[in-house]
Amino acid sequence: MGRSYDDIMADRMARMGPEADAQREVLERNYDIATQVMDLRLQHGLTQAELAELCGMGQPDISRIERGSTSPTTVSLQKVAAALDAEVRLVPKAS
């Protein structure tokens, strides 16, 4: 029987070192932001294009944020938050 997916991934992560952990953390934060932006946009009944117009940004910028494929600047996040009647906040991590 072959190795499990978990075994293969554990070996791979062990070989990648601390850089992989740092990259994974960035991707996880981007994904958290992405889901929050998308959820709020949908709650407001907006398309990506409509949100982009409200923010003074392009629709592709909103798409990249929602895919988690970019690390948006603070200014961009503030524009998106204002358009969605939200705020950008730092909160303590759950322990």
N, CA, C and O atoms as a GROMACS GRO file, in nm:
protein
  380
    1MET      N    1   0.084  -0.118   0.000
    1MET     CA    2   0.000   0.000   0.000
    1MET      C    3   0.089   0.125   0.000
    1MET      O    4   0.192   0.128   0.067
    2GLY      N    5   0.049   0.226  -0.075
    2GLY     CA    6   0.125   0.350  -0.085
    2GLY      C    7   0.113   0.436   0.039
    2GLY      O    8   0.034   0.408   0.130
    3ARG      N    9   0.192   0.540   0.042
    3ARG     CA   10   0.187   0.634   0.154
    3ARG      C   11   0.062   0.720   0.145
    3ARG      O   12   0.009   0.744   0.037
    4SER      N   13   0.015   0.766   0.260
    4SER     CA   14  -0.104   0.851   0.264
    4SER      C   15  -0.068   0.993   0.220
    4SER      O   16   0.048   1.032   0.218
    5TYR      N   17  -0.168   1.067   0.185
    5TYR     CA   18  -0.152   1.208   0.148
    5TYR      C   19  -0.088   1.284   0.263
    5TYR      O   20   0.003   1.364   0.242
    6ASP      N   21  -0.136   1.261   0.386
    6ASP     CA   22  -0.082   1.331   0.503
    6ASP      C   23   0.066   1.302   0.521
    6ASP      O   24   0.143   1.392   0.555
    7ASP      N   25   0.107   1.176   0.499
    7ASP     CA   26   0.249   1.140   0.512
    7ASP      C   27   0.332   1.213   0.406
    7ASP      O   28   0.439   1.266   0.436
    8ILE      N   29   0.283   1.214   0.285
    8ILE     CA   30   0.355   1.281   0.176
    8ILE      C   31   0.369   1.430   0.204
    8ILE      O   32   0.477   1.487   0.186
    9MET      N   33   0.260   1.494   0.248
    9MET     CA   34   0.263   1.638   0.276
    9MET      C   35   0.353   1.668   0.396
    9MET      O   36   0.423   1.770   0.395
   10ALA      N   37   0.353   1.584   0.497
   10ALA     CA   38   0.440   1.605   0.613
   10ALA      C   39   0.586   1.600   0.570
   10ALA      O   40   0.667   1.683   0.613
   11ASP      N   41   0.621   1.503   0.487
   11ASP     CA   42   0.758   1.495   0.436
   11ASP      C   43   0.794   1.618   0.355
   11ASP      O   44   0.904   1.674   0.368
   12ARG      N   45   0.703   1.660   0.271
   12ARG     CA   46   0.728   1.777   0.186
   12ARG      C   47   0.748   1.903   0.269
   12ARG      O   48   0.841   1.980   0.244
   13MET      N   49   0.663   1.923   0.368
   13MET     CA   50   0.674   2.042   0.453
   13MET      C   51   0.805   2.039   0.532
   13MET      O   52   0.867   2.144   0.552
   14ALA      N   53   0.847   1.920   0.577
   14ALA     CA   54   0.973   1.909   0.652
   14ALA      C   55   1.092   1.949   0.566
   14ALA      O   56   1.187   2.008   0.616
   15ARG      N   57   1.087   1.916   0.437
   15ARG     CA   58   1.196   1.952   0.346
   15ARG      C   59   1.196   2.099   0.311
   15ARG      O   60   1.301   2.154   0.279
   16MET      N   61   1.082   2.164   0.316
   16MET     CA   62   1.071   2.304   0.272
   16MET      C   63   1.125   2.402   0.374
   16MET      O   64   1.170   2.510   0.336
   17GLY      N   65   1.122   2.370   0.500
   17GLY     CA   66   1.179   2.456   0.601
   17GLY      C   67   1.090   2.572   0.642
   17GLY      O   68   0.972   2.576   0.606
   18PRO      N   69   1.147   2.668   0.717
   18PRO     CA   70   1.069   2.778   0.773
   18PRO      C   71   1.012   2.873   0.668
   18PRO      O   72   0.912   2.940   0.695
   19GLU      N   73   1.074   2.881   0.550
   19GLU     CA   74   1.020   2.969   0.446
   19GLU      C   75   0.879   2.925   0.406
   19GLU      O   76   0.793   3.009   0.379
   20ALA      N   77   0.857   2.795   0.403
   20ALA     CA   78   0.724   2.743   0.366
   20ALA      C   79   0.621   2.782   0.470
   20ALA      O   80   0.508   2.815   0.435
   21ASP      N   81   0.659   2.778   0.597
   21ASP     CA   82   0.566   2.818   0.703
   21ASP      C   83   0.528   2.965   0.688
   21ASP      O   84   0.411   3.001   0.702
   22ALA      N   85   0.625   3.049   0.661
   22ALA     CA   86   0.599   3.192   0.644
   22ALA      C   87   0.508   3.215   0.525
   22ALA      O   88   0.416   3.297   0.532
   23GLN      N   89   0.533   3.145   0.415
   23GLN     CA   90   0.450   3.161   0.296
   23GLN      C   91   0.307   3.111   0.323
   23GLN      O   92   0.210   3.173   0.279
   24ARG      N   93   0.294   3.000   0.395
   24ARG     CA   94   0.162   2.946   0.428
   24ARG      C   95   0.084   3.046   0.512
   24ARG      O   96  -0.036   3.065   0.491
   25GLU      N   97   0.150   3.111   0.608
   25GLU     CA   98   0.084   3.209   0.692
   25GLU      C   99   0.034   3.327   0.610
   25GLU      O  100  -0.077   3.376   0.633
   26VAL      N  101   0.113   3.374   0.516
   26VAL     CA  102   0.070   3.485   0.429
   26VAL      C  103  -0.052   3.443   0.348
   26VAL      O  104  -0.148   3.519   0.338
   27LEU      N  105  -0.049   3.324   0.291
   27LEU     CA  106  -0.162   3.276   0.212
   27LEU      C  107  -0.287   3.262   0.297
   27LEU      O  108  -0.397   3.294   0.252
   28GLU      N  109  -0.272   3.215   0.419
   28GLU     CA  110  -0.388   3.201   0.508
   28GLU      C  111  -0.448   3.338   0.542
   28GLU      O  112  -0.570   3.353   0.544
   29ARG      N  113  -0.363   3.437   0.568
   29ARG     CA  114  -0.414   3.572   0.597
   29ARG      C  115  -0.483   3.630   0.474
   29ARG      O  116  -0.589   3.691   0.486
   30ASN      N  117  -0.425   3.611   0.356
   30ASN     CA  118  -0.488   3.659   0.234
   30ASN      C  119  -0.625   3.593   0.215
   30ASN      O  120  -0.720   3.660   0.176
   31TYR      N  121  -0.633   3.463   0.244
   31TYR     CA  122  -0.760   3.392   0.228
   31TYR      C  123  -0.864   3.444   0.328
   31TYR      O  124  -0.981   3.458   0.293
   32ASP      N  125  -0.821   3.473   0.451
   32ASP     CA  126  -0.914   3.528   0.550
   32ASP      C  127  -0.970   3.662   0.503
   32ASP      O  128  -1.090   3.686   0.512
   33ILE      N  129  -0.884   3.748   0.453
   33ILE     CA  130  -0.928   3.878   0.401
   33ILE      C  131  -1.021   3.856   0.282
   33ILE      O  132  -1.125   3.922   0.271
   34ALA      N  133  -0.983   3.765   0.194
   34ALA     CA  134  -1.062   3.738   0.073
   34ALA      C  135  -1.205   3.698   0.109
   34ALA      O  136  -1.300   3.749   0.051
   35THR      N  137  -1.220   3.606   0.203
   35THR     CA  138  -1.354   3.559   0.237
   35THR      C  139  -1.435   3.668   0.305
   35THR      O  140  -1.556   3.677   0.284
   36GLN      N  141  -1.370   3.750   0.387
   36GLN     CA  142  -1.443   3.859   0.452
   36GLN      C  143  -1.492   3.962   0.350
   36GLN      O  144  -1.606   4.008   0.358
   37VAL      N  145  -1.406   3.998   0.256
   37VAL     CA  146  -1.446   4.095   0.154
   37VAL      C  147  -1.561   4.038   0.070
   37VAL      O  148  -1.660   4.107   0.046
   38MET      N  149  -1.547   3.914   0.027
   38MET     CA  150  -1.652   3.855  -0.056
   38MET      C  151  -1.784   3.844   0.020
   38MET      O  152  -1.890   3.876  -0.034
   39ASP      N  153  -1.778   3.800   0.145
   39ASP     CA  154  -1.901   3.788   0.224
   39ASP      C  155  -1.970   3.923   0.240
   39ASP      O  156  -2.091   3.933   0.221
   40LEU      N  157  -1.893   4.027   0.273
   40LEU     CA  158  -1.953   4.159   0.289
   40LEU      C  159  -2.008   4.213   0.157
   40LEU      O  160  -2.115   4.273   0.153
   41ARG      N  161  -1.933   4.192   0.049
   41ARG     CA  162  -1.980   4.239  -0.082
   41ARG      C  163  -2.114   4.174  -0.116
   41ARG      O  164  -2.207   4.242  -0.161
   42LEU      N  165  -2.124   4.043  -0.096
   42LEU     CA  166  -2.247   3.971  -0.128
   42LEU      C  167  -2.361   4.014  -0.035
   42LEU      O  168  -2.476   4.024  -0.079
   43GLN      N  169  -2.331   4.040   0.092
   43GLN     CA  170  -2.434   4.088   0.185
   43GLN      C  171  -2.491   4.222   0.140
   43GLN      O  172  -2.609   4.252   0.162
   44HIS      N  173  -2.407   4.303   0.076
   44HIS     CA  174  -2.452   4.433   0.025
   44HIS      C  175  -2.514   4.423  -0.114
   44HIS      O  176  -2.559   4.523  -0.170
   45GLY      N  177  -2.516   4.303  -0.170
   45GLY     CA  178  -2.576   4.282  -0.301
   45GLY      C  179  -2.499   4.348  -0.414
   45GLY      O  180  -2.558   4.391  -0.513
   46LEU      N  181  -2.367   4.355  -0.400
   46LEU     CA  182  -2.284   4.421  -0.500
   46LEU      C  183  -2.209   4.320  -0.586
   46LEU      O  184  -2.171   4.213  -0.539
   47THR      N  185  -2.188   4.356  -0.711
   47THR     CA  186  -2.096   4.280  -0.796
   47THR      C  187  -1.955   4.330  -0.768
   47THR      O  188  -1.936   4.432  -0.703
   48GLN      N  189  -1.858   4.257  -0.818
   48GLN     CA  190  -1.719   4.304  -0.804
   48GLN      C  191  -1.703   4.438  -0.874
   48GLN      O  192  -1.635   4.527  -0.823
   49ALA      N  193  -1.764   4.453  -0.990
   49ALA     CA  194  -1.752   4.579  -1.066
   49ALA      C  195  -1.814   4.695  -0.989
   49ALA      O  196  -1.758   4.805  -0.987
   50GLU      N  197  -1.927   4.671  -0.925
   50GLU     CA  198  -1.992   4.778  -0.847
   50GLU      C  199  -1.907   4.816  -0.727
   50GLU      O  200  -1.891   4.935  -0.698
   51LEU      N  201  -1.852   4.717  -0.658
   51LEU     CA  202  -1.766   4.746  -0.544
   51LEU      C  203  -1.642   4.822  -0.590
   51LEU      O  204  -1.601   4.919  -0.526
   52ALA      N  205  -1.584   4.780  -0.700
   52ALA     CA  206  -1.466   4.847  -0.753
   52ALA      C  207  -1.495   4.993  -0.782
   52ALA      O  208  -1.413   5.080  -0.751
   53GLU      N  209  -1.609   5.020  -0.841
   53GLU     CA  210  -1.645   5.159  -0.872
   53GLU      C  211  -1.659   5.241  -0.744
   53GLU      O  212  -1.612   5.355  -0.738
   54LEU      N  213  -1.722   5.184  -0.642
   54LEU     CA  214  -1.736   5.254  -0.515
   54LEU      C  215  -1.601   5.283  -0.449
   54LEU      O  216  -1.585   5.382  -0.378
   55CYS      N  217  -1.504   5.196  -0.474
   55CYS     CA  218  -1.370   5.209  -0.414
   55CYS      C  219  -1.275   5.293  -0.497
   55CYS      O  220  -1.168   5.331  -0.450
   56GLY      N  221  -1.312   5.321  -0.621
   56GLY     CA  222  -1.220   5.389  -0.711
   56GLY      C  223  -1.107   5.297  -0.754
   56GLY      O  224  -0.994   5.341  -0.776
   57MET      N  225  -1.140   5.168  -0.765
   57MET     CA  226  -1.043   5.067  -0.805
   57MET      C  227  -1.097   4.997  -0.929
   57MET      O  228  -1.210   5.021  -0.971
   58GLY      N  229  -1.016   4.912  -0.987
   58GLY     CA  230  -1.060   4.832  -1.100
   58GLY      C  231  -1.119   4.700  -1.051
   58GLY      O  232  -1.083   4.649  -0.945
   59GLN      N  233  -1.210   4.645  -1.130
   59GLN     CA  234  -1.270   4.516  -1.095
   59GLN      C  235  -1.166   4.406  -1.081
   59GLN      O  236  -1.178   4.322  -0.992
   60PRO      N  237  -1.061   4.404  -1.166
   60PRO     CA  238  -0.958   4.301  -1.147
   60PRO      C  239  -0.890   4.310  -1.010
   60PRO      O  240  -0.847   4.208  -0.956
   61ASP      N  241  -0.878   4.431  -0.955
   61ASP     CA  242  -0.819   4.446  -0.821
   61ASP      C  243  -0.906   4.377  -0.716
   61ASP      O  244  -0.854   4.309  -0.628
   62ILE      N  245  -1.036   4.396  -0.726
   62ILE     CA  246  -1.129   4.331  -0.632
   62ILE      C  247  -1.123   4.180  -0.650
   62ILE      O  248  -1.123   4.106  -0.552
   63SER      N  249  -1.117   4.135  -0.773
   63SER     CA  250  -1.108   3.992  -0.801
   63SER      C  251  -0.984   3.931  -0.738
   63SER      O  252  -0.990   3.824  -0.677
   64ARG      N  253  -0.870   3.999  -0.751
   64ARG     CA  254  -0.745   3.948  -0.692
   64ARG      C  255  -0.754   3.942  -0.540
   64ARG      O  256  -0.705   3.848  -0.478
   65ILE      N  257  -0.817   4.043  -0.480
   65ILE     CA  258  -0.835   4.042  -0.335
   65ILE      C  259  -0.922   3.924  -0.294
   65ILE      O  260  -0.891   3.853  -0.199
   66GLU      N  261  -1.033   3.904  -0.366
   66GLU     CA  262  -1.126   3.796  -0.332
   66GLU      C  263  -1.070   3.657  -0.360
   66GLU      O  264  -1.114   3.560  -0.298
   67ARG      N  265  -0.976   3.646  -0.450
   67ARG     CA  266  -0.910   3.516  -0.475
   67ARG      C  267  -0.798   3.491  -0.376
   67ARG      O  268  -0.748   3.379  -0.366
   68GLY      N  269  -0.758   3.594  -0.304
   68GLY     CA  270  -0.648   3.580  -0.210
   68GLY      C  271  -0.514   3.575  -0.279
   68GLY      O  272  -0.415   3.530  -0.222
   69SER      N  273  -0.510   3.622  -0.403
   69SER     CA  274  -0.386   3.614  -0.480
   69SER      C  275  -0.300   3.739  -0.468
   69SER      O  276  -0.198   3.752  -0.536
   70THR      N  277  -0.341   3.831  -0.382
   70THR     CA  278  -0.265   3.952  -0.360
   70THR      C  279  -0.268   3.988  -0.212
   70THR      O  280  -0.359   3.948  -0.140
   71SER      N  281  -0.171   4.062  -0.170
   71SER     CA  282  -0.171   4.119  -0.035
   71SER      C  283  -0.208   4.266  -0.050
   71SER      O  284  -0.122   4.348  -0.081
   72PRO      N  285  -0.335   4.300  -0.030
   72PRO     CA  286  -0.377   4.438  -0.055
   72PRO      C  287  -0.310   4.535   0.042
   72PRO      O  288  -0.280   4.501   0.157
   73THR      N  289  -0.289   4.655  -0.006
   73THR     CA  290  -0.231   4.759   0.079
   73THR      C  291  -0.333   4.803   0.183
   73THR      O  292  -0.452   4.775   0.171
   74THR      N  293  -0.285   4.870   0.284
   74THR     CA  294  -0.374   4.925   0.387
   74THR      C  295  -0.472   5.023   0.324
   74THR      O  296  -0.590   5.024   0.359
   75VAL      N  297  -0.424   5.105   0.233
   75VAL     CA  298  -0.511   5.203   0.166
   75VAL      C  299  -0.622   5.131   0.089
   75VAL      O  300  -0.738   5.171   0.096
   76SER      N  301  -0.587   5.025   0.016
   76SER     CA  302  -0.688   4.950  -0.059
   76SER      C  303  -0.790   4.888   0.036
   76SER      O  304  -0.910   4.893   0.010
   77LEU      N  305  -0.742   4.830   0.145
   77LEU     CA  306  -0.835   4.770   0.242
   77LEU      C  307  -0.928   4.874   0.303
   77LEU      O  308  -1.046   4.848   0.325
   78GLN      N  309  -0.874   4.992   0.330
   78GLN     CA  310  -0.956   5.098   0.386
   78GLN      C  311  -1.063   5.144   0.288
   78GLN      O  312  -1.176   5.173   0.327
   79LYS      N  313  -1.028   5.151   0.160
   79LYS     CA  314  -1.126   5.189   0.057
   79LYS      C  315  -1.237   5.084   0.047
   79LYS      O  316  -1.355   5.118   0.041
   80VAL      N  317  -1.197   4.957   0.046
   80VAL     CA  318  -1.295   4.848   0.038
   80VAL      C  319  -1.384   4.848   0.162
   80VAL      O  320  -1.506   4.836   0.151
   81ALA      N  321  -1.324   4.863   0.278
   81ALA     CA  322  -1.400   4.864   0.402
   81ALA      C  323  -1.501   4.979   0.405
   81ALA      O  324  -1.616   4.961   0.443
   82ALA      N  325  -1.457   5.097   0.364
   82ALA     CA  326  -1.548   5.212   0.362
   82ALA      C  327  -1.665   5.188   0.268
   82ALA      O  328  -1.779   5.221   0.302
   83ALA      N  329  -1.640   5.131   0.153
   83ALA     CA  330  -1.746   5.105   0.056
   83ALA      C  331  -1.844   5.000   0.108
   83ALA      O  332  -1.961   4.999   0.069
   84LEU      N  333  -1.796   4.912   0.196
   84LEU     CA  334  -1.880   4.804   0.250
   84LEU      C  335  -1.932   4.837   0.390
   84LEU      O  336  -1.983   4.749   0.459
   85ASP      N  337  -1.919   4.963   0.431
   85ASP     CA  338  -1.963   5.007   0.563
   85ASP      C  339  -1.902   4.919   0.672
   85ASP      O  340  -1.971   4.872   0.762
   86ALA      N  341  -1.771   4.898   0.660
   86ALA     CA  342  -1.697   4.815   0.754
   86ALA      C  343  -1.573   4.892   0.797
   86ALA      O  344  -1.551   5.005   0.753
   87GLU      N  345  -1.493   4.832   0.883
   87GLU     CA  346  -1.369   4.895   0.924
   87GLU      C  347  -1.258   4.792   0.926
   87GLU      O  348  -1.281   4.672   0.943
   88VAL      N  349  -1.136   4.841   0.909
   88VAL     CA  350  -1.018   4.756   0.917
   88VAL      C  351  -0.970   4.762   1.062
   88VAL      O  352  -0.947   4.870   1.117
   89ARG      N  353  -0.956   4.643   1.123
   89ARG     CA  354  -0.917   4.638   1.264
   89ARG      C  355  -0.815   4.529   1.286
   89ARG      O  356  -0.812   4.428   1.215
   90LEU      N  357  -0.732   4.550   1.387
   90LEU     CA  358  -0.644   4.443   1.434
   90LEU      C  359  -0.708   4.387   1.560
   90LEU      O  360  -0.746   4.461   1.650
   91VAL      N  361  -0.718   4.256   1.565
   91VAL     CA  362  -0.776   4.191   1.682
   91VAL      C  363  -0.680   4.084   1.732
   91VAL      O  364  -0.607   4.025   1.652
   92PRO      N  365  -0.679   4.059   1.861
   92PRO     CA  366  -0.590   3.956   1.913
   92PRO      C  367  -0.626   3.819   1.853
   92PRO      O  368  -0.742   3.790   1.824
   93LYS      N  369  -0.524   3.736   1.836
   93LYS     CA  370  -0.547   3.601   1.788
   93LYS      C  371  -0.616   3.520   1.896
   93LYS      O  372  -0.593   3.540   2.015
   94ALA      N  373  -0.701   3.428   1.852
   94ALA     CA  374  -0.763   3.337   1.947
   94ALA      C  375  -0.658   3.238   1.994
   94ALA      O  376  -0.579   3.187   1.914
   95SER      N  377  -0.657   3.212   2.124
   95SER     CA  378  -0.554   3.119   2.172
   95SER      C  379  -0.611   2.982   2.198
   95SER      O  380  -0.537   2.892   2.239
   0.00000   0.00000   0.00000
